[in-house]
């Protein structure tokens, strides 16, 4: 790539600084959230959508920055074309206490399905950084946190 092409490609990659700046502006940046960030894609199957309260904003193939807090999941919407944070759409918050079951599958990508009483949300996380170093750095630790959450949620079922 020449310098112009390289700057275009780099401009399309979501940086950790952009995420931190956005989260800080929303009052969501802290030690835990800064280390749990993953790049994820929502993969609903036919008829399965997320309706956790007012959060029916998800569309098939939408991309998000997945964040885990102490007692909730945060999904920060990304623009489908730009891959950058969509600042016109508020983050989606899913409290852990609304979850009834979490299913985790391996394979080419990590697949995590969050189930509430009436709804289902499946997120896919690539096992490689996709040019986003922050994703790869957070993947192992955040997947371990998701497994712990699954154990906690699933044991109450």
Secondary structure, 3 states (H helix, E strand, C coil): CCHHHHHHHHHHCCCHHHHHHHHHHCCCCCHHHHCCCEEEEECCCCCCCCCCCCCCCCCCCCEEEEEECCCEEEEEEECCCCCCECCCCCCEEEEHHHCCEEEEECCCEEEEEEECCCCEEEEEEECCCCCCHHHHHHHHHHHHHHHHHHHHHHHCC
